[in-house]
Amino acid sequence: MKINPSPSFSIEITAESTLDRHALEKIVTEAEGICALAEGTESPFRFIIYARDSAHQEEIIQALENAEETTVLSAEEITYRSHLGGKIETLNRMDLAAPGAMSIAYTPGVGRICMSINENVARADALTIKKNMVAIVSDGTAVLGLGDIGPEAAMPVMEGKAMLFKGFGDVDAFPICLDTKDPEEIIKTVKLLAPTFGGINLEDISAPRCFEIEERLKAELDIPVFHDDQHGTAVVSLAALFNALKITGKKIENLKVVINGVGAAGVACSKIFMEAGVKNIVGFDRTGAIYKGRTEKMNFAKTWFAEHTNPNREKGTLSESMCGADLFLGVSAPGCITAEDIKNMADDPIIFAMANPIPEIMPEEALPHARIMATGRSDYPNQINNVLCFPGIFKGALRCRASGISEGMKVAAAHAIANLVPEEKLCEEYIIPSVFDEGVGDAVADEVERIAREEGLARETIDETALYKLR
């Protein structure tokens, strides 16, 4: 299955040639690259080119070098170059050169702030970075689709996550990658770090350990704890489902949902779907259907899943279970379903194929038969992307000093995301807003805060003006 060229394999090329720029662009296109940028009216020319993979990058460079009287002066790998030194940094919010700044920011003035917090620890939420700071915690055991690659290799993902928090929710976040796989050590470490942060975002921790770690931390900390691989995927999937149902006219309580992949995301999607009203979910893992009474390759999370799903105790194959199903949700592996499977689903089948970068079925193969198709990819319509969710959820929770994040807050976030698609624009190719749509983070934050207050999870906020206004 051929992957389309993408920015993740972009290269910047400077080439000297007697050919004009358009002729060089044509060479790139014939080599199946995408020219995202072409600059220069005369040699040398500069190009930004998207490729499929590293080998394809070399093919494109070689194609240009083979052109008549053309020399590639330089070729640089943009993704590697962009990660040099990391992608985030800390910035001072005070000018240390300003009169008296050193005495205010540091000693002796800072001592007054320390004692103020010592008198009332809640003031830390107003007088330190805790007010708007989230820890992104990972052990590197389930990074993207790469698996257990370790804490150092996980850091670029966690840095990227911090960028997304800031860019889409104006929430500060810092990556913390732990050199342990022991759940007890992870729990203990996060608890020790917690006074510095207003919330904890768990990331890329393998199942089933991630369930225990999250549940323990939620019970033992008084700040929001959110495992994005579980709940971010679940919230955005539910938002997409809400709008898919508006188009198909199906009722949520009448759906048959087949889920392939019963790990962190699959279990969380099932829970939030049931919270929203779905009654018939059948889940599959590598062993097959999960049903009450199955004993092979089970764990505590799958045992819970077996006890709460598959009301008809289906034990057949994935293809057999898809017969008559309304929704297929894949959080698994490429190529596990076929066009024939979709043909056998109920009328107006809905496909959420979210394996990345290659989904369970490619849209080109599914769409002749599916009414609605969504993936986790940005180069097709209907990208189910966690970025729509987690910045706003934490923004709303931090704003009201919520002690946790409830199922009600997550469902409200899903409704907020779904409602950002205007009714007049809602269609098969537009069931979910873009991450760049204005106001996504604020809309999610507002609903999350509203439900937190309704459910009694919000806490009294510090009157910040009283801390500094003398008159």
C-alpha positions as CSV (number, residue, x, y, z in Angstrom):
1,M,0.0,0.0,0.0
2,K,1.7,3.2,-1.2
3,I,1.7,6.2,1.2
4,N,1.2,9.6,-0.1
5,P,4.1,12.2,0.1
6,S,3.8,14.2,3.3
7,P,5.5,17.1,5.1
8,S,7.0,14.6,7.6
9,F,9.5,13.7,4.8
10,S,10.0,17.1,3.4
11,I,13.4,18.2,2.0
12,E,14.8,21.7,1.1
13,I,16.7,21.6,-2.1
14,T,18.8,24.3,-3.7
15,A,19.6,23.5,-7.3
16,E,21.7,25.2,-10.0
17,S,20.5,24.6,-13.6
18,T,20.3,25.9,-17.1
19,L,16.7,24.6,-17.1
20,D,14.0,26.9,-15.8
21,R,12.2,26.4,-12.5
22,H,9.1,24.9,-14.1
23,A,11.1,22.3,-15.8
24,L,12.7,21.3,-12.5
25,E,9.3,21.2,-10.8
26,K,8.1,18.8,-13.6
27,I,11.1,16.5,-12.8
28,V,10.0,16.5,-9.1
29,T,6.4,15.7,-10.1
30,E,7.5,12.9,-12.4
31,A,9.5,11.4,-9.5
32,E,6.1,11.4,-7.6
33,G,7.2,14.2,-5.2
34,I,5.1,17.2,-4.2
35,C,6.5,20.7,-4.7
36,A,5.2,22.6,-1.7
37,L,7.3,25.6,-2.5
38,A,9.4,26.7,-5.5
39,E,11.4,30.0,-5.4
40,G,13.6,31.8,-7.8
41,T,13.3,33.4,-11.3
42,E,16.8,32.4,-12.2
43,S,19.3,29.8,-11.1
44,P,19.9,28.8,-8.3
45,F,16.4,27.7,-7.4
46,R,15.0,26.7,-4.0
47,F,12.4,24.0,-3.5
48,I,10.5,22.5,-0.5
49,I,9.5,19.0,-1.6
50,Y,7.4,16.4,0.1
51,A,8.4,12.7,-0.2
52,R,6.9,9.4,0.9
53,D,9.9,8.2,2.9
54,S,13.7,8.4,3.1
55,A,14.3,6.3,0.1
56,H,11.9,8.4,-1.9
57,Q,13.8,11.6,-0.8
58,E,16.9,10.1,-2.4
59,E,15.1,9.2,-5.6
60,I,13.9,12.8,-6.0
61,I,17.4,14.2,-5.3
62,Q,18.9,11.8,-7.8
63,A,16.2,12.6,-10.4
64,L,17.3,16.3,-10.2
65,E,21.0,15.5,-10.3
66,N,20.4,13.4,-13.4
67,A,18.7,16.3,-15.2
68,E,20.7,18.0,-18.0
69,E,23.2,20.6,-16.7
70,T,21.7,20.6,-13.2
71,T,23.6,20.5,-9.9
72,V,22.0,20.0,-6.5
73,L,23.9,22.5,-4.4
74,S,22.3,21.4,-1.1
75,A,19.6,19.1,0.2
76,E,18.5,19.2,3.8
77,E,16.1,17.0,5.8
78,I,13.6,19.5,7.2
79,T,12.1,17.3,10.0
80,Y,15.5,16.5,11.5
81,R,16.7,20.1,11.1
82,S,13.5,21.4,12.9
83,H,14.1,19.1,15.9
84,L,17.7,20.2,16.5
85,G,18.0,21.4,20.1
86,G,14.4,20.4,20.8
87,K,11.2,22.3,19.8
88,I,10.3,24.2,23.0
89,E,12.1,26.6,25.4
90,T,11.3,28.5,28.5
91,L,10.9,32.3,28.3
92,N,11.0,35.0,31.0
93,R,7.9,37.0,31.5
94,M,9.8,39.8,33.3
95,D,12.6,41.9,31.9
96,L,15.5,41.4,34.3
97,A,17.1,44.6,33.1
98,A,14.2,46.7,34.3
99,P,14.7,48.8,37.5
100,G,14.3,46.6,40.6
101,A,13.4,43.5,38.6
102,M,16.1,41.3,40.2
103,S,14.8,42.2,43.7
104,I,11.2,41.5,42.6
105,A,11.7,38.3,40.6
106,Y,14.3,36.8,42.9
107,T,15.7,37.6,46.3
108,P,14.6,39.4,48.5
109,G,11.1,40.0,47.0
110,V,10.4,36.4,46.1
111,G,10.6,35.5,49.8
112,R,7.4,37.4,50.5
113,I,5.6,35.3,47.8
114,C,7.0,32.1,49.3
115,M,5.7,32.9,52.7
116,S,2.3,34.0,51.3
117,I,2.0,30.5,49.7
118,N,3.2,28.9,53.0
119,E,0.3,30.6,54.8
120,N,-2.2,29.4,52.1
121,V,-1.0,26.7,49.7
122,A,-3.9,27.4,47.4
123,R,-2.2,30.7,46.4
124,A,0.3,28.6,44.4
125,D,-2.4,28.4,41.8
126,A,-2.3,32.1,41.4
127,L,1.3,33.0,42.1
128,T,3.3,30.3,40.3
129,I,3.3,28.5,36.9
130,K,1.0,25.9,38.4
131,K,-1.9,28.1,37.4
132,N,-1.5,27.1,33.8
133,M,1.0,24.3,33.7
134,V,0.5,20.7,32.7
135,A,3.0,17.8,33.0
136,I,3.2,15.5,30.0
137,V,4.3,12.2,31.5
138,S,5.4,9.2,29.5
139,D,7.5,6.1,30.0
140,G,8.0,5.6,26.3
141,T,6.3,2.2,26.1
142,A,3.6,2.9,23.5
143,V,4.8,5.8,21.4
144,L,2.6,6.5,18.4
145,G,2.7,3.3,16.3
146,L,6.3,2.8,17.2
147,G,5.9,0.8,20.4
148,D,8.2,0.6,23.3
149,I,11.1,2.8,22.3
150,G,12.2,4.2,25.6
151,P,12.0,7.6,27.4
152,E,14.7,9.4,25.4
153,A,13.2,8.4,22.0
154,A,9.8,9.5,23.3
155,M,10.9,13.0,24.1
156,P,10.3,14.5,20.6
157,V,6.7,13.4,20.8
158,M,6.2,14.9,24.3
159,E,7.9,18.2,23.1
160,G,5.5,18.2,20.2
161,K,2.6,17.7,22.6
162,A,3.7,20.7,24.6
163,M,3.7,22.8,21.5
164,L,0.1,21.7,20.7
165,F,-1.0,22.6,24.3
166,K,0.4,26.1,23.9
167,G,-0.6,26.6,20.2
168,F,-4.2,25.4,20.5
169,G,-5.1,26.1,24.1
170,D,-2.6,28.6,25.4
171,V,-1.8,26.1,28.1
172,D,1.8,25.7,29.2
173,A,3.1,22.2,29.3
174,F,6.4,20.4,30.0
175,P,7.5,16.9,28.9
176,I,8.6,14.5,31.5
177,C,9.9,11.1,30.3
178,L,10.5,8.6,33.0
179,D,13.2,5.8,33.0
180,T,11.0,3.2,34.5
181,K,8.2,0.8,33.4
182,D,7.1,0.0,36.9
183,P,3.6,1.4,37.5
184,E,4.3,1.9,41.2
185,E,7.4,4.0,40.5
186,I,5.5,6.0,37.9
187,I,2.6,6.7,40.3
188,K,5.0,7.6,43.1
189,T,7.1,9.9,40.8
190,V,4.0,11.7,39.4
191,K,2.7,12.3,42.9
192,L,6.0,13.7,44.0
193,L,6.0,16.1,41.0
194,A,2.4,17.1,41.4
195,P,2.9,20.3,43.5
196,T,4.5,21.9,40.5
197,F,1.6,21.3,38.1
198,G,-2.0,22.2,37.7
199,G,-2.7,19.0,35.7
200,I,-1.2,15.7,34.6
201,N,-1.4,14.5,30.9
202,L,-0.4,10.9,30.7
203,E,0.9,10.0,27.3
204,D,2.1,6.9,25.4
205,I,2.0,4.5,28.3
206,S,1.2,0.9,27.2
207,A,-2.0,-1.0,28.1
208,P,-3.1,-2.4,30.4
209,R,-0.6,-0.6,32.8
210,C,-2.0,2.8,31.6
211,F,-5.4,2.0,33.1
212,E,-4.1,1.2,36.6
213,I,-1.7,4.2,36.6
214,E,-4.4,6.7,35.6
215,E,-7.0,5.3,38.0
216,R,-4.6,5.4,40.9
217,L,-3.4,8.9,40.2
218,K,-7.0,10.1,39.7
219,A,-7.8,8.7,43.2
220,E,-4.7,9.9,44.9
221,L,-4.3,13.4,43.4
222,D,-6.5,16.5,43.7
223,I,-5.7,17.8,40.2
224,P,-6.9,16.7,36.8
225,V,-5.3,13.5,35.4
226,F,-6.0,12.7,31.8
227,H,-4.6,9.9,29.6
228,D,-4.9,11.4,26.2
229,D,-4.4,8.2,24.3
230,Q,-7.5,6.9,25.9
231,H,-9.8,9.9,26.4
232,G,-8.6,12.3,23.8
233,T,-9.3,9.7,21.1
234,A,-12.6,8.8,22.7
235,V,-13.9,12.4,22.9
236,V,-13.1,13.3,19.3
237,S,-14.5,10.0,18.1
238,L,-17.7,10.7,19.9
239,A,-17.9,14.2,18.4
240,A,-17.5,12.7,14.9
241,L,-20.2,10.1,15.7
242,F,-22.6,12.7,16.9
243,N,-22.4,14.5,13.5
244,A,-22.3,11.2,11.5
245,L,-25.7,10.3,13.1
246,K,-27.1,13.7,12.1
247,I,-26.3,12.8,8.5
248,T,-27.4,9.2,8.5
249,G,-30.5,9.7,10.7
250,K,-29.5,6.8,12.9
251,K,-30.3,6.7,16.6
252,I,-27.3,6.2,18.9
253,E,-29.2,3.6,21.1
254,N,-29.9,1.4,18.0
255,L,-26.3,1.2,16.7
256,K,-24.2,-1.9,16.4
257,V,-20.6,-0.8,16.8
258,V,-17.6,-3.0,16.0
259,I,-14.3,-1.9,17.5
260,N,-11.0,-3.4,16.3
261,G,-8.3,-2.9,18.9
262,V,-9.2,-3.2,22.6
263,G,-6.2,-1.3,24.1
264,A,-6.2,2.1,25.7
265,A,-8.1,3.9,23.0
266,G,-10.5,1.1,22.2
267,V,-11.6,0.7,25.8
268,A,-12.0,4.4,26.4
269,C,-14.0,4.9,23.1
270,S,-16.3,2.1,24.3
271,K,-16.8,3.7,27.7
272,I,-17.7,7.1,26.3
273,F,-19.9,5.6,23.6
274,M,-21.9,3.7,26.3
275,E,-22.0,6.9,28.4
276,A,-23.6,8.6,25.3
277,G,-26.2,5.8,24.8
278,V,-24.6,3.1,22.6
279,K,-25.9,-0.3,23.8
280,N,-24.3,-2.9,21.4
281,I,-20.5,-2.9,21.1
282,V,-18.4,-5.8,19.9
283,G,-14.7,-5.6,20.4
284,F,-11.8,-7.5,18.7
285,D,-8.2,-8.0,19.6
286,R,-5.5,-10.1,17.9
287,T,-7.1,-13.2,19.5
288,G,-10.6,-12.5,18.2
289,A,-13.9,-11.4,19.6
290,I,-14.0,-10.4,23.3
291,Y,-17.0,-11.9,25.2
292,K,-18.0,-12.7,28.7
293,G,-16.3,-16.0,29.6
294,R,-13.3,-15.7,27.3
295,T,-10.1,-16.7,29.0
296,E,-7.4,-16.6,26.4
297,K,-5.0,-13.6,26.5
298,M,-7.2,-11.5,28.8
299,N,-6.3,-8.8,31.3
300,F,-8.3,-6.8,33.8
301,A,-9.2,-4.2,31.2
302,K,-10.4,-6.7,28.7
303,T,-12.3,-8.6,31.5
304,W,-14.1,-5.3,32.2
305,F,-14.8,-4.9,28.5
306,A,-16.1,-8.4,28.2
307,E,-18.5,-7.9,31.1
308,H,-20.0,-4.6,29.7
309,T,-20.1,-5.1,25.9
310,N,-21.1,-7.7,23.3
311,P,-24.6,-8.4,24.7
312,N,-25.2,-11.2,22.2
313,R,-21.8,-12.9,23.0
314,E,-20.6,-12.9,19.4
315,K,-17.6,-15.2,19.0
316,G,-17.1,-15.1,15.2
317,T,-14.5,-13.4,13.1
318,L,-14.2,-9.6,12.6
319,S,-15.7,-9.9,9.1
320,E,-18.6,-11.9,10.5
321,S,-19.3,-9.4,13.2
322,M,-19.3,-6.5,10.7
323,C,-22.3,-8.0,9.0
324,G,-25.2,-5.6,9.8
325,A,-22.9,-3.2,11.9
326,D,-23.5,0.5,11.7
327,L,-20.1,1.8,12.8
328,F,-16.6,0.3,12.4
329,L,-14.1,2.0,14.7
330,G,-10.5,0.9,14.2
331,V,-7.7,1.7,16.6
332,S,-5.5,-1.2,15.5
333,A,-3.5,-1.9,12.4
334,P,-3.4,-1.3,8.6
335,G,-5.5,-3.4,6.2
336,C,-7.5,-5.4,8.7
337,I,-10.9,-4.9,6.9
338,T,-11.9,-5.0,3.3
339,A,-14.4,-3.3,0.9
340,E,-16.4,-6.5,1.1
341,D,-16.7,-6.1,4.9
342,I,-18.1,-2.7,4.4
343,K,-20.6,-3.9,1.8
344,N,-22.0,-6.3,4.4
345,M,-22.6,-3.6,7.0
346,A,-26.0,-2.0,7.5
347,D,-27.2,0.8,5.2
348,D,-25.2,4.0,5.4
349,P,-22.1,2.5,7.0
350,I,-19.8,4.7,9.1
351,I,-16.1,3.9,9.1
352,F,-13.6,5.5,11.6
353,A,-10.3,3.9,10.5
354,M,-7.7,5.5,12.8
355,A,-4.6,3.4,12.6
356,N,-1.7,5.8,11.7
357,P,-0.1,6.4,9.3
358,I,-1.9,3.7,7.3
359,P,-5.5,3.1,8.4
360,E,-7.4,-0.2,8.7
361,I,-8.7,0.5,5.2
362,M,-7.8,3.4,2.8
363,P,-10.5,5.9,2.0
364,E,-10.1,5.2,-1.7
365,E,-11.1,1.5,-1.1
366,A,-13.8,2.2,1.5
367,L,-15.6,5.2,0.1
368,P,-17.5,3.5,-2.8
369,H,-19.3,1.6,-0.1
370,A,-19.1,3.7,3.1
371,R,-21.5,6.7,3.6
372,I,-19.0,8.4,6.0
373,M,-15.3,7.8,6.2
374,A,-12.9,9.3,8.8
375,T,-9.2,8.6,9.6
376,G,-6.5,9.9,11.8
377,R,-4.7,11.4,8.8
378,S,-4.5,15.1,7.9
379,D,-4.5,14.5,4.1
380,Y,-8.0,13.2,4.0
381,P,-11.3,14.7,5.1
382,N,-12.6,14.1,8.6
383,Q,-9.4,13.8,10.6
384,I,-10.1,12.5,14.1
385,N,-7.4,14.3,15.9
386,N,-6.9,14.5,19.7
387,V,-5.7,18.1,19.3
388,L,-9.3,19.1,19.0
389,C,-9.8,18.0,22.5
390,F,-7.0,18.0,25.1
391,P,-5.9,21.7,25.0
392,G,-9.5,22.8,25.6
393,I,-10.2,20.2,28.3
394,F,-7.2,21.2,30.3
395,K,-7.8,24.9,29.7
396,G,-11.3,24.6,31.1
397,A,-10.2,22.4,34.0
398,L,-7.4,24.7,35.0
399,R,-9.5,27.8,34.8
400,C,-11.9,26.6,37.5
401,R,-9.3,24.6,39.5
402,A,-11.2,21.4,38.8
403,S,-10.1,18.5,41.0
404,G,-10.6,16.0,38.2
405,I,-12.0,15.3,34.7
406,S,-15.3,13.4,34.7
407,E,-17.1,11.4,32.0
408,G,-19.7,14.3,31.9
409,M,-16.9,16.8,31.1
410,K,-15.7,14.6,28.3
411,V,-19.1,14.1,26.8
412,A,-19.7,17.8,27.0
413,A,-16.3,18.4,25.2
414,A,-17.5,16.0,22.4
415,H,-20.7,18.0,22.0
416,A,-18.8,21.2,21.9
417,I,-16.5,19.9,19.1
418,A,-19.4,18.5,17.1
419,N,-21.4,21.7,17.4
420,L,-18.6,23.7,15.9
421,V,-19.5,22.3,12.5
422,P,-22.3,24.6,11.2
423,E,-25.5,22.8,10.3
424,E,-25.5,24.3,6.8
425,K,-22.0,23.0,6.2
426,L,-22.4,19.5,7.7
427,C,-21.9,16.8,5.1
428,E,-20.2,13.5,4.6
429,E,-16.8,15.1,4.1
430,Y,-17.1,17.5,7.0
431,I,-18.3,15.9,10.2
432,I,-15.5,17.2,12.4
433,P,-13.9,20.7,12.6
434,S,-10.3,21.3,11.6
435,V,-7.7,21.8,14.4
436,F,-7.1,25.2,12.9
437,D,-10.8,26.3,13.1
438,E,-11.0,29.4,15.3
439,G,-12.4,28.9,18.8
440,V,-12.1,25.2,19.2
441,G,-10.1,25.3,22.4
442,D,-12.3,28.0,23.9
443,A,-15.5,26.2,23.0
444,V,-14.3,23.0,24.6
445,A,-12.9,24.9,27.7
446,D,-16.3,26.7,28.3
447,E,-18.3,23.4,28.2
448,V,-15.8,21.6,30.4
449,E,-15.8,24.4,33.0
450,R,-19.6,24.5,32.9
451,I,-20.0,20.8,33.7
452,A,-17.2,20.9,36.3
453,R,-19.1,23.6,38.1
454,E,-22.4,21.7,37.8
455,E,-20.9,18.5,39.1
456,G,-19.1,20.2,42.0
457,L,-15.6,19.5,40.7
458,A,-14.7,23.1,40.4
459,R,-13.0,24.8,43.4
460,E,-13.0,28.4,44.6
461,T,-10.5,30.4,42.6
462,I,-8.1,32.8,44.3
463,D,-9.0,36.5,44.1
464,E,-5.9,37.5,42.3
465,T,-6.6,41.2,42.4
466,A,-6.7,41.1,46.3
467,L,-3.1,39.9,46.3
468,Y,-1.8,43.0,44.7
469,K,-4.4,45.8,44.9
470,L,-3.8,48.0,47.9
471,R,-6.6,50.4,47.3
